[in-house]
């Protein structure tokens, strides 16, 4: 068995004014033949799982180019096409292969390509022909399209949000795609449009029970091979936006695909029926300041939801920090503000020095105004990291500043914040703090819950606007709750 695997990933926030540049891909994740690992991170977890199973089965495993970019705005056409063509050229040179595995996101949008993944899978199909199976792993924040489903033999999306099951899904994908290649496993698929869009954290009722049910069905129902609950990605203005249920059954047990369609519709209607319970409640900045002024103790963990780099925020928005400094609230840790130039200024000045900085707010109105302050340099870390799903994720060169009794971590590599060791790795304690502010929407919950006295999430005017009803979609052509459907 010769297995070829490759990866292009990003989650495009089409409302962000900052294009996802070539440099953003180059600094986030890039490997070729598993070598030249820039960052052994979350984006590469499926590749590690593929490699592990290839060793187990003693398959010949050839890994092509793998790239990912921390989310930002629409990808320039040439950037997408160059990466795509580089992989296709390499795959062509490796033919014949027995199966192809693609680790994609599902919500990548480039200029003139609303469906990068559909386009990419179709190009791979053209190259390998109809007899070679193509298995695709997707993030659940995907705009699932007919083209993707038609061109791939099997698509498996993450089941969990926070995404802690990426490697498990990769292993499933490997097993089943291998069965299609070797044992002529024949699949049917059906997709059901849930006609809604929202965030659906899977650790919270009622979505938690729903996911448990999907896992039970996969295990207990002999006809079912795989079920994915596609959540959709709110900040992508494309016609395929929305939550969907994707079911694969075994063809010999479901010859006409009716069973797959029945299960998909049943599950889709079920999750739609509990939609009101999935509404996301976010505090305003004013309500947060009132809360911090009126409470003692902590730490209250506060998510700066709308500037989460994981959904395309630039990570340098200052709305919350301005309000905290203006209200003279102290004993707060801020993790983090992305600002490479301020990091460089701190390194030039040196530890213990107090310098005048103009911090954050550098990517336009959605980032707010820069903070003008005298800041004391308390700690320098040339390679700050954080831990997520047992992976050590880089945050780049970092500095901890003290401003008016608050600690502000400033870093040089854009990333959302997953874990408290971002803060402890800057020699800042956690338990004695009044509040800890993190740039994240949901993923922080997994690791911060155990240290938080309370968790709140705050909406700011960033690119991650959670007022879904008023997001200015231009390409939506069908009814979706809560935008234009009750
Ligand atoms: Zn996701």
Boltz pocket constraint, residues with backbone or C-beta under 6 A from the ligand:
constraints:
  - pocket:
      binder: B
      contacts: [[A, 139], [A, 140], [A, 141], [A, 163]]
      max_distance: 6.0
